Amino acid sequence: MRKILLGAIIGLSSMTASAAITDYLSTMSLADAYLQASADCGGACDADIAAELAAAGYSASDIIAAVIASGVSPVAVIEAASAAAIEAGVSVNDIMAAVVQIPGVSANDAVAGVTQAAVANNVSVAAVMQAATSANIPAEVVVAGVVSSGQSAAVVASAASAAGFAPSVVAAGTALASTTATGAGTTTTTTTTTTNTNSNNTPPATSPTV
């Protein structure tokens, strides 16, 4: 799945596509066409699907939204997309601003997914919090998203302090996280289950950078 998302983000259009998704687009929705094309090749040609969709004029947001609509966990999609974007040199601020505009992605899921990608790529949690604030996500939702991503209370508190969040905001966000399960994982959950056949996108165990 990371390949399709990387292809979407950097506008891949030069690959030789082997998944004929365009054959399905005249009779199916984008999400259904993606799901069928991916199934046709056993989930092994997602990068080619991304290339075809990009060449057909679909935006990164269109493609990611289609993946989510096909049944993949929004948090897993956002984590994979964000990790690919970070590796491609895109700033966390730009990633967050783009992610919150994708249909089907809640602010909580956006923060959770970007946080997972950031931690796996040695980007500070505080930087994610600041990026989310810049994207006009309420502070308590930002904290809730970071908590939902599986960060410890100590990491959340330290990052929030560095980002300029008051302790009362941390408390409110932590309480909010307990009522908004996202599937991103908690401090007691180490894997993410998705409904497609592509590889598991749970980030590796990494010491978070606050």
N, C-alpha and C positions, 0 to 999 in steps of 0.2 A: 504493500500500500504506500510506503514511503516514496516509491518510484513514481506512482501516478501523481502524488502531491508535489513532489519536486518538479515533475514535468509541468504541472499546472502553474506553479509559482514562478518559475523562470521562463515560462512561455515556450516550452519545448515544441519545435515544429519541424525538426530536420530528420527525425527518425523514420525508418521504413516501417510503417504500421502493419501488424499482422492481425490485429483485431478489428474486424470491419464494423465498428460501431455505427458508422454512417449509414450502413444498410438498414439499421433498425430505427433510426431517428425519424423516419417518415411515418412510422406506425406506432411508435412507443414514446413515452416521456423520456427525458434525458436520464433520469434515475433508472428506469426499467431497461433502457438501452445499454447503460453502463453495466448493469447487473448481468444482462444476457451476454454481452460481449466478453465480460470477465469470465463468466461460466464456460463460454465456448473454448477458452484456452486454459481452463483450469486455474485461473487466477495468476497465470504466469506472464501475462502481457500487459500489465497495467500501465507501464511506461508508454507502450505503443498506443493504448487507448487515450492517454493524456495527449500524446502528440497529435492524434487525429482530431480530438476535440479542440485543441488549441488552433490547429490549422483551419478548422471549420468556423473559427471565430468565437468560441466559447471562452469566457474569462476564467481565471483561477477560482473566483468565487462560485461561478456556475458549476465547475467541475467538482469542487469540494462539497458544495451543497448536494450535488447528485450522489456523491459517495455516501453522505449522511442519510439522504432519503432512501438509499438502497438498503439501509438497515444497519450500517456500521455505527458504533458508539460515537457521538459527537466529540467527546473528550479524546478518544483514541485518534480520530481524524485530525483534530486540532494539534495534538501532541506531535503526530507524524509530520504534518504540514509545517509546523513551527520549527521543528528540529531541522527539517530540510532547508527551510528558509535561513535559519541561523547559520547552517553550514555553507549556504550560498552567499553569506555576507550581508543579509538583510538585517536591519536593526530591530531590536525588540519593540521599539515604539511603532515602527512601520508595520510589523507583524500584528501587534495588538490592534492597531487602527483598522487593519484589513479584516482580521478575524471577526471582530464585533459586527461587521457589516454582512456577514454570510448568513443567508436564510437558514433557520433551523438551529442556530447556535445562540444559546443564552449567554448573558454576561458571565454568569458563574462558570459555565463550561469553557468559555473562552479563556478566562483567567486560569482555570485548572489545567487546561491543555497546554497553554503557553508556559505555565510554571513548570510542568513536568519536562518540557523540552529544554527550558532554560537550565534547570538543575542538571540535566544529563549533559549539557554542553558548557558547564562552568560559567553560566551567566547568573548574576546574583538575583535572589528572590526580590530584593529591594528594587532592583531595576524593573522587574516585572510589575511590581506594585505601582511604581511611578508611571510606567507606560500605561497601565490600566486607568490610572487617575487621569492621565492626559487624554485618554480615549473617552472621558466623561462617564466612567463606571463609578457608581457610588462607593465610597471608601469601605463601608461594611460588606458590600458585595465582593470587593477586591479581596478582603481578608477571608471571606467565606470561600472564595475560589481557591485561594492558596491553601487553606486548611483542607479543602476537598481533594487537592492534588496529592495529599499524603504527607505534607511537611509536618514536622513535630511542633509542639507548642513553643519550644524554645526558639526554633528557627523562625516561626511566624512572628513571635514577639520581637526578636532582634531585627528582622527585616522591616517590620512595621515601624519600629523606632527609627531606623535609618531612612525610611521613606517619609517620615514626619507624621505618622498616624498616632493619635492619642490612644492611651490604654483603653479608654471607654469604647473606642471604635474596634479595637481588637476583640474585646469582650463581646460586643454586639455581632461582629462578623463570625466569631467562633460559634455563637449560639445559632446564628442563621445557617451555618454550614450543617448543623445537626438536623435541620429541617429540610434541606435541599440536597438530597443524595444525587450525585451526578454520574456515578460509575467510574469516576476518576481514580478511586481508591482512597483509602484512609490510612491512618497509621497502622492499622491491623490488616490491610489488604495489600498484597504485593503483585497481583496480576490483573489484567484487564481482559474481559471476555468480549469478543465481537461476534457478529453473526455472519460475517463473510468467511471465505476460505483462505484469505491472505495471511501473512505472517503476523504473529503476536507483536504488538507495538509497545509493550510495557517497557519503559526505559530501564537501563541497567541500574543496579544499586550504586548510588553516587553520594558522596558527602555534599550536602547542599551548601551553596555559597550564598551567604546572606548579605 
